[in-house]
Amino acid sequence: MKDVRRAMTDTELVAELNRLESQNELGRCEELRLQIVRDELVCRQSESRPPVGM
């Protein structure tokens, strides 16, 4: 399993998000990983946006 914040590309993060969200049941580890993946995607999106007013 790759490190979400360092080793995964945006495409891999989206694939992991889809995989986790499509599961019927998540264990505690998978729930935590899903939250980390979501947080990382939001963080990357906010970093790629130019500041408001520029």
LONU-627354 format. One record per atom (N, C-alpha, C, O): atom name; residue in three letters; x, y, z; residue number from 1. Coordinates in steps of 0.001 Angstrom, whole numbers, plus 500000, padded with zeros to 6 digits. Example, Ala and Ser with C-alpha at 12.3 -4.5 7.8 and 13.67 -1.06 7.14 Angstrom:
2
<atom N rest ALA px 513190 py 494310 pz 507800 nr 1> .
<atom CA rest ALA px 512300 py 495500 pz 507800 nr 1> .
<atom C rest ALA px 513200 py 496700 pz 507800 nr 1> .
<atom O rest ALA px 514236 py 496681 pz 508465 nr 1> .
<atom N rest SER px 512850 py 497750 pz 507080 nr 2> .
<atom CA rest SER px 513670 py 498940 pz 507140 nr 2> .
<atom C rest SER px 512900 py 500030 pz 507870 nr 2> .
<atom O rest SER px 513409 py 501138 pz 508039 nr 2> .
This chain:
54
<atom N rest MET px 500848 py 498828 pz 500000 nr 1> .
<atom CA rest MET px 500000 py 500000 pz 500000 nr 1> .
<atom C rest MET px 500899 py 501243 pz 500000 nr 1> .
<atom O rest MET px 501811 py 501359 pz 500819 nr 1> .
<atom N rest LYS px 500636 py 502148 pz 499092 nr 2> .
<atom CA rest LYS px 501453 py 503356 pz 498973 nr 2> .
<atom C rest LYS px 501087 py 504387 pz 500024 nr 2> .
<atom O rest LYS px 499961 py 504424 pz 500521 nr 2> .
<atom N rest ASP px 502057 py 505221 pz 500351 nr 3> .
<atom CA rest ASP px 501842 py 506352 pz 501253 nr 3> .
<atom C rest ASP px 501009 py 507390 pz 500509 nr 3> .
<atom O rest ASP px 501422 py 507887 pz 499461 nr 3> .
<atom N rest VAL px 499852 py 507713 pz 501041 nr 4> .
<atom CA rest VAL px 498911 py 508617 pz 500381 nr 4> .
<atom C rest VAL px 499520 py 509984 pz 500116 nr 4> .
<atom O rest VAL px 499357 py 510524 pz 499022 nr 4> .
<atom N rest ARG px 500203 py 510543 pz 501070 nr 5> .
<atom CA rest ARG px 500650 py 511930 pz 500944 nr 5> .
<atom C rest ARG px 501938 py 512089 pz 500151 nr 5> .
<atom O rest ARG px 502223 py 513186 pz 499673 nr 5> .
<atom N rest ARG px 502711 py 511046 pz 499999 nr 6> .
<atom CA rest ARG px 504001 py 511199 pz 499330 nr 6> .
<atom C rest ARG px 504106 py 510456 pz 498018 nr 6> .
<atom O rest ARG px 504676 py 510970 pz 497055 nr 6> .
<atom N rest ALA px 503565 py 509255 pz 497968 nr 7> .
<atom CA rest ALA px 503853 py 508386 pz 496828 nr 7> .
<atom C rest ALA px 502743 py 508312 pz 495793 nr 7> .
<atom O rest ALA px 502980 py 507843 pz 494680 nr 7> .
<atom N rest MET px 501544 py 508757 pz 496124 nr 8> .
<atom CA rest MET px 500430 py 508584 pz 495189 nr 8> .
<atom C rest MET px 500236 py 509811 pz 494307 nr 8> .
<atom O rest MET px 500305 py 510951 pz 494765 nr 8> .
<atom N rest THR px 499994 py 509541 pz 493032 nr 9> .
<atom CA rest THR px 499662 py 510623 pz 492105 nr 9> .
<atom C rest THR px 498187 py 510987 pz 492290 nr 9> .
<atom O rest THR px 497447 py 510281 pz 492975 nr 9> .
<atom N rest ASP px 497775 py 512081 pz 491682 nr 10> .
<atom CA rest ASP px 496362 py 512483 pz 491753 nr 10> .
<atom C rest ASP px 495463 py 511388 pz 491182 nr 10> .
<atom O rest ASP px 494407 py 511095 pz 491742 nr 10> .
<atom N rest THR px 495876 py 510794 pz 490085 nr 11> .
<atom CA rest THR px 495094 py 509731 pz 489456 nr 11> .
<atom C rest THR px 494955 py 508533 pz 490385 nr 11> .
<atom O rest THR px 493877 py 507949 pz 490499 nr 11> .
<atom N rest GLU px 496043 py 508174 pz 491044 nr 12> .
<atom CA rest GLU px 496005 py 507054 pz 491985 nr 12> .
<atom C rest GLU px 495111 py 507366 pz 493188 nr 12> .
<atom O rest GLU px 494400 py 506496 pz 493689 nr 12> .
<atom N rest LEU px 495160 py 508618 pz 493641 nr 13> .
<atom CA rest LEU px 494298 py 509013 pz 494761 nr 13> .
<atom C rest LEU px 492816 py 508894 pz 494389 nr 13> .
<atom O rest LEU px 492011 py 508402 pz 495180 nr 13> .
<atom N rest VAL px 492466 py 509341 pz 493197 nr 14> .
<atom CA rest VAL px 491078 py 509254 pz 492750 nr 14> .
<atom C rest VAL px 490661 py 507792 pz 492617 nr 14> .
<atom O rest VAL px 489545 py 507436 pz 492997 nr 14> .
<atom N rest ALA px 491528 py 506948 pz 492090 nr 15> .
<atom CA rest ALA px 491226 py 505518 pz 491972 nr 15> .
<atom C rest ALA px 491033 py 504894 pz 493353 nr 15> .
<atom O rest ALA px 490123 py 504090 pz 493552 nr 15> .
<atom N rest GLU px 491879 py 505261 pz 494295 nr 16> .
<atom CA rest GLU px 491757 py 504744 pz 495664 nr 16> .
<atom C rest GLU px 490469 py 505242 pz 496315 nr 16> .
<atom O rest GLU px 489794 py 504484 pz 497012 nr 16> .
<atom N rest LEU px 490129 py 506494 pz 496094 nr 17> .
<atom CA rest LEU px 488882 py 507052 pz 496609 nr 17> .
<atom C rest LEU px 487691 py 506258 pz 496065 nr 17> .
<atom O rest LEU px 486806 py 505865 pz 496825 nr 17> .
<atom N rest ASN px 487671 py 506027 pz 494762 nr 18> .
<atom CA rest ASN px 486587 py 505262 pz 494142 nr 18> .
<atom C rest ASN px 486528 py 503839 pz 494685 nr 18> .
<atom O rest ASN px 485445 py 503316 pz 494946 nr 18> .
<atom N rest ARG px 487678 py 503217 pz 494853 nr 19> .
<atom CA rest ARG px 487724 py 501847 pz 495366 nr 19> .
<atom C rest ARG px 487145 py 501772 pz 496775 nr 19> .
<atom O rest ARG px 486329 py 500901 pz 497078 nr 19> .
<atom N rest LEU px 487575 py 502693 pz 497627 nr 20> .
<atom CA rest LEU px 487107 py 502679 pz 499013 nr 20> .
<atom C rest LEU px 485622 py 503017 pz 499110 nr 20> .
<atom O rest LEU px 484892 py 502399 pz 499886 nr 20> .
<atom N rest GLU px 485176 py 503992 pz 498328 nr 21> .
<atom CA rest GLU px 483771 py 504386 pz 498378 nr 21> .
<atom C rest GLU px 482839 py 503310 pz 497814 nr 21> .
<atom O rest GLU px 481659 py 503272 pz 498160 nr 21> .
<atom N rest SER px 483354 py 502446 pz 496958 nr 22> .
<atom CA rest SER px 482503 py 501421 pz 496345 nr 22> .
<atom C rest SER px 482349 py 500182 pz 497224 nr 22> .
<atom O rest SER px 481525 py 499316 pz 496930 nr 22> .
<atom N rest GLN px 483123 py 500088 pz 498287 nr 23> .
<atom CA rest GLN px 483017 py 498928 pz 499169 nr 23> .
<atom C rest GLN px 481754 py 499027 pz 500021 nr 23> .
<atom O rest GLN px 481377 py 500105 pz 500480 nr 23> .
<atom N rest ASN px 481111 py 497881 pz 500221 nr 24> .
<atom CA rest ASN px 479893 py 497847 pz 501031 nr 24> .
<atom C rest ASN px 480183 py 498121 pz 502495 nr 24> .
<atom O rest ASN px 479428 py 498829 pz 503160 nr 24> .
<atom N rest GLU px 481264 py 497568 pz 502992 nr 25> .
<atom CA rest GLU px 481638 py 497759 pz 504390 nr 25> .
<atom C rest GLU px 483110 py 498125 pz 504476 nr 25> .
<atom O rest GLU px 483948 py 497574 pz 503763 nr 25> .
<atom N rest LEU px 483401 py 499057 pz 505353 nr 26> .
<atom CA rest LEU px 484790 py 499453 pz 505577 nr 26> .
<atom C rest LEU px 485177 py 499135 pz 507014 nr 26> .
<atom O rest LEU px 484425 py 499395 pz 507953 nr 26> .
<atom N rest GLY px 486361 py 498569 pz 507159 nr 27> .
<atom CA rest GLY px 486908 py 498397 pz 508495 nr 27> .
<atom C rest GLY px 487445 py 499733 pz 508977 nr 27> .
<atom O rest GLY px 487446 py 500711 pz 508230 nr 27> .
<atom N rest ARG px 487892 py 499776 pz 510194 nr 28> .
<atom CA rest ARG px 488395 py 501029 pz 510758 nr 28> .
<atom C rest ARG px 489585 py 501577 pz 509970 nr 28> .
<atom O rest ARG px 489676 py 502784 pz 509744 nr 28> .
<atom N rest CYS px 490488 py 500704 pz 509554 nr 29> .
<atom CA rest CYS px 491657 py 501149 pz 508781 nr 29> .
<atom C rest CYS px 491241 py 501756 pz 507444 nr 29> .
<atom O rest CYS px 491777 py 502781 pz 507023 nr 29> .
<atom N rest GLU px 490282 py 501113 pz 506785 nr 30> .
<atom CA rest GLU px 489811 py 501628 pz 505501 nr 30> .
<atom C rest GLU px 489075 py 502951 pz 505669 nr 30> .
<atom O rest GLU px 489191 py 503834 pz 504820 nr 30> .
<atom N rest GLU px 488310 py 503098 pz 506768 nr 31> .
<atom CA rest GLU px 487634 py 504372 pz 507042 nr 31> .
<atom C rest GLU px 488652 py 505494 pz 507212 nr 31> .
<atom O rest GLU px 488473 py 506593 pz 506687 nr 31> .
<atom N rest LEU px 489707 py 505210 pz 507939 nr 32> .
<atom CA rest LEU px 490752 py 506211 pz 508141 nr 32> .
<atom C rest LEU px 491457 py 506536 pz 506832 nr 32> .
<atom O rest LEU px 491722 py 507702 pz 506538 nr 32> .
<atom N rest ARG px 491760 py 505517 pz 506054 nr 33> .
<atom CA rest ARG px 492426 py 505739 pz 504770 nr 33> .
<atom C rest ARG px 491535 py 506567 pz 503843 nr 33> .
<atom O rest ARG px 492030 py 507442 pz 503133 nr 33> .
<atom N rest LEU px 490243 py 506303 pz 503841 nr 34> .
<atom CA rest LEU px 489314 py 507075 pz 503018 nr 34> .
<atom C rest LEU px 489347 py 508549 pz 503411 nr 34> .
<atom O rest LEU px 489381 py 509421 pz 502544 nr 34> .
<atom N rest GLN px 489338 py 508826 pz 504695 nr 35> .
<atom CA rest GLN px 489391 py 510210 pz 505157 nr 35> .
<atom C rest GLN px 490711 py 510879 pz 504763 nr 35> .
<atom O rest GLN px 490726 py 512044 pz 504368 nr 35> .
<atom N rest ILE px 491804 py 510145 pz 504871 nr 36> .
<atom CA rest ILE px 493113 py 510692 pz 504488 nr 36> .
<atom C rest ILE px 493155 py 510977 pz 502994 nr 36> .
<atom O rest ILE px 493664 py 512016 pz 502575 nr 36> .
<atom N rest VAL px 492626 py 510066 pz 502192 nr 37> .
<atom CA rest VAL px 492600 py 510262 pz 500734 nr 37> .
<atom C rest VAL px 491771 py 511499 pz 500389 nr 37> .
<atom O rest VAL px 492196 py 512328 pz 499585 nr 37> .
<atom N rest ARG px 490594 py 511623 pz 500994 nr 38> .
<atom CA rest ARG px 489755 py 512812 pz 500747 nr 38> .
<atom C rest ARG px 490479 py 514094 pz 501146 nr 38> .
<atom O rest ARG px 490491 py 515065 pz 500391 nr 38> .
<atom N rest ASP px 491076 py 514095 pz 502319 nr 39> .
<atom CA rest ASP px 491804 py 515284 pz 502796 nr 39> .
<atom C rest ASP px 492947 py 515653 pz 501862 nr 39> .
<atom O rest ASP px 493164 py 516829 pz 501569 nr 39> .
<atom N rest GLU px 493678 py 514645 pz 501395 nr 40> .
<atom CA rest GLU px 494807 py 514906 pz 500500 nr 40> .
<atom C rest GLU px 494336 py 515475 pz 499171 nr 40> .
<atom O rest GLU px 494967 py 516386 pz 498635 nr 40> .
<atom N rest LEU px 493245 py 514959 pz 498631 nr 41> .
<atom CA rest LEU px 492728 py 515500 pz 497374 nr 41> .
<atom C rest LEU px 492288 py 516954 pz 497538 nr 41> .
<atom O rest LEU px 492566 py 517780 pz 496668 nr 41> .
<atom N rest VAL px 491614 py 517276 pz 498627 nr 42> .
<atom CA rest VAL px 491196 py 518655 pz 498890 nr 42> .
<atom C rest VAL px 492420 py 519559 pz 499024 nr 42> .
<atom O rest VAL px 492449 py 520661 pz 498477 nr 42> .
<atom N rest CYS px 493415 py 519091 pz 499744 nr 43> .
<atom CA rest CYS px 494642 py 519866 pz 499944 nr 43> .
<atom C rest CYS px 495321 py 520145 pz 498598 nr 43> .
<atom O rest CYS px 495735 py 521272 pz 498327 nr 43> .
<atom N rest ARG px 495428 py 519130 pz 497777 nr 44> .
<atom CA rest ARG px 496073 py 519312 pz 496466 nr 44> .
<atom C rest ARG px 495278 py 520248 pz 495577 nr 44> .
<atom O rest ARG px 495862 py 521031 pz 494827 nr 44> .
<atom N rest GLN px 493956 py 520181 pz 495646 nr 45> .
<atom CA rest GLN px 493128 py 521079 pz 494846 nr 45> .
<atom C rest GLN px 493325 py 522520 pz 495286 nr 45> .
<atom O rest GLN px 493416 py 523414 pz 494445 nr 45> .
<atom N rest SER px 493392 py 522759 pz 496586 nr 46> .
<atom CA rest SER px 493551 py 524124 pz 497080 nr 46> .
<atom C rest SER px 494940 py 524663 pz 496775 nr 46> .
<atom O rest SER px 495101 py 525870 pz 496589 nr 46> .
<atom N rest GLU px 495942 py 523800 pz 496718 nr 47> .
<atom CA rest GLU px 497300 py 524233 pz 496382 nr 47> .
<atom C rest GLU px 497430 py 524602 pz 494914 nr 47> .
<atom O rest GLU px 498254 py 525445 pz 494561 nr 47> .
<atom N rest SER px 496629 py 523984 pz 494054 nr 48> .
<atom CA rest SER px 496747 py 524227 pz 492620 nr 48> .
<atom C rest SER px 495948 py 525441 pz 492154 nr 48> .
<atom O rest SER px 496112 py 525889 pz 491019 nr 48> .
<atom N rest ARG px 495087 py 525977 pz 493015 nr 49> .
<atom CA rest ARG px 494286 py 527141 pz 492643 nr 49> .
<atom C rest ARG px 495069 py 528414 pz 492903 nr 49> .
<atom O rest ARG px 495751 py 528532 pz 493921 nr 49> .
<atom N rest PRO px 494973 py 529365 pz 491988 nr 50> .
<atom CA rest PRO px 495632 py 530662 pz 492237 nr 50> .
<atom C rest PRO px 494895 py 531418 pz 493337 nr 50> .
<atom O rest PRO px 493691 py 531232 pz 493514 nr 50> .
<atom N rest PRO px 495597 py 532258 pz 494070 nr 51> .
<atom CA rest PRO px 494941 py 533057 pz 495117 nr 51> .
<atom C rest PRO px 493854 py 533950 pz 494530 nr 51> .
<atom O rest PRO px 493956 py 534392 pz 493385 nr 51> .
<atom N rest VAL px 492824 py 534210 pz 495309 nr 52> .
<atom CA rest VAL px 491709 py 535048 pz 494881 nr 52> .
<atom C rest VAL px 492228 py 536465 pz 494648 nr 52> .
<atom O rest VAL px 493010 py 536995 pz 495437 nr 52> .
<atom N rest GLY px 491777 py 537062 pz 493555 nr 53> .
<atom CA rest GLY px 492182 py 538434 pz 493255 nr 53> .
<atom C rest GLY px 493428 py 538523 pz 492409 nr 53> .
<atom O rest GLY px 493923 py 539626 pz 492172 nr 53> .
<atom N rest MET px 493947 py 537424 pz 491951 nr 54> .
<atom CA rest MET px 495165 py 537442 pz 491137 nr 54> .
<atom C rest MET px 494834 py 537106 pz 489712 nr 54> .
<atom O rest MET px 495725 py 537068 pz 488864 nr 54> .
